[in-house]
Amino acid sequence: MNTLHIDSITKSFGEKKVLQDIYLGCKTGQIVGLLGRNGSGKSTLLKIIFGVLNSETQFIRCNGKVLKSITNRKKLISYLPQEPFLPRKKKVKDLISLFCNKENTAVLLTSDLMSPFLNEKPKTLSGGEQRLIEALLIIYSEANFVLLDEPFQSLSPKIIDKLKKVISLQSKNKGFVISDHYYQDVLDISTSIYLLSNGHLKLIQNLKELQQYSYLPKSI
Ligand SMILES: Nc1ncnc2c1ncn2[C@@H]1O[C@H](COP(=O)(O)OP(=O)(O)OP(=O)(O)O)[C@@H](O)[C@H]1O
């Protein structure tokens, strides 16, 4: 069982306090859903956990090892950023082994979601197709924990459904933290849900609470 323990994360941009004393835990088998209004700090939190952004204070421990502010977290944590990151001119089939071990490379080479694109280059694919490939590469990467920032963005409903199944299956061996505005899809697969609001994380039990905290409109 792998464990990720995130504690005491505080982050400001100038005068703006975005994260205040954040605590979050994740274990193998858990899918932690992270919701929040635009600009609430979800991406900022994921970047700090992955180690590409510094914070004023932080304590992050993975499998008993304390991770310093910016350290190499390869094999421990992988991260799907909001922004596109695939090399545009490399064939998809040649990208897979850069992210995945032998076993998962073989899985992706025969996956019905990935196989249509193996001989394509990202520059010739649609935005949604590129997003799907990025998400699959990160989900199947070697890391114990996977941070997904808006994995469902630009994907059509049936593909989202298949991707959710992939995440749920992979969570048998990994822990996930997922942030996306497709809140129903996040709710469907998450084992726990947090709302980031005014710099603090609130554990959410039901849809009503998401309305009370003004994340969801009352009409839903
Ligand atoms: N590099 C930066 N410099 C200054 N302010 C920043 C920077 N990055 C983020 N911010 C601010 O921090 C706040 C949180 O941004 P963040 O991108 O984490 O929000 P988010 O919850 O992911 O939003 P969204 O749902 O719209 O993607 C925003 O008000 C944003 O303007």
PDBQT file of the ligand as one rigid body, heavy atoms in Angstrom, charges set to zero:
ROOT
HETATM    1  N1  LIG A 301       1.918  32.336 -11.701  1.00  0.00    +0.000 N 
HETATM    2  C1  LIG A 301       0.922  33.033 -11.137  1.00  0.00    +0.000 A 
HETATM    3  N2  LIG A 301       1.090  34.324 -10.816  1.00  0.00    +0.000 NA
HETATM    4  C2  LIG A 301       0.109  35.034 -10.202  1.00  0.00    +0.000 A 
HETATM    5  N3  LIG A 301      -1.096  34.525  -9.891  1.00  0.00    +0.000 NA
HETATM    6  C3  LIG A 301      -1.324  33.235 -10.206  1.00  0.00    +0.000 A 
HETATM    7  C4  LIG A 301      -0.335  32.426 -10.839  1.00  0.00    +0.000 A 
HETATM    8  N4  LIG A 301      -0.838  31.182 -11.005  1.00  0.00    +0.000 NA
HETATM    9  C5  LIG A 301      -2.101  31.223 -10.513  1.00  0.00    +0.000 A 
HETATM   10  N5  LIG A 301      -2.384  32.445 -10.041  1.00  0.00    +0.000 N 
HETATM   11  C6  LIG A 301      -3.644  32.852  -9.403  1.00  0.00    +0.000 C 
HETATM   12  O1  LIG A 301      -3.940  31.916  -8.389  1.00  0.00    +0.000 OA
HETATM   13  C7  LIG A 301      -5.336  31.631  -8.378  1.00  0.00    +0.000 C 
HETATM   14  C8  LIG A 301      -5.526  30.138  -8.494  1.00  0.00    +0.000 C 
HETATM   15  O2  LIG A 301      -5.175  29.718  -9.811  1.00  0.00    +0.000 OA
HETATM   16  P1  LIG A 301      -5.329  28.208 -10.271  1.00  0.00    +0.000 P 
HETATM   17  O3  LIG A 301      -4.877  28.123 -11.685  1.00  0.00    +0.000 OA
HETATM   18  O4  LIG A 301      -4.693  27.325  -9.281  1.00  0.00    +0.000 OA
HETATM   19  O5  LIG A 301      -6.926  28.021 -10.178  1.00  0.00    +0.000 OA
HETATM   20  P2  LIG A 301      -7.843  26.793 -10.586  1.00  0.00    +0.000 P 
HETATM   21  O6  LIG A 301      -8.674  26.452  -9.401  1.00  0.00    +0.000 OA
HETATM   22  O7  LIG A 301      -7.028  25.705 -11.176  1.00  0.00    +0.000 OA
HETATM   23  O8  LIG A 301      -8.765  27.468 -11.691  1.00  0.00    +0.000 OA
HETATM   24  P3  LIG A 301      -9.510  26.886 -13.009  1.00  0.00    +0.000 P 
HETATM   25  O9  LIG A 301     -10.622  26.003 -12.517  1.00  0.00    +0.000 OA
HETATM   26  O10 LIG A 301     -10.031  28.106 -13.655  1.00  0.00    +0.000 OA
HETATM   27  O11 LIG A 301      -8.483  26.159 -13.833  1.00  0.00    +0.000 OA
HETATM   28  C9  LIG A 301      -5.961  32.445  -9.506  1.00  0.00    +0.000 C 
HETATM   29  O12 LIG A 301      -6.563  33.601  -8.957  1.00  0.00    +0.000 OA
HETATM   30  C10 LIG A 301      -4.798  32.812 -10.390  1.00  0.00    +0.000 C 
HETATM   31  O13 LIG A 301      -4.983  34.064 -10.985  1.00  0.00    +0.000 OA
ENDROOT
TORSDOF 0
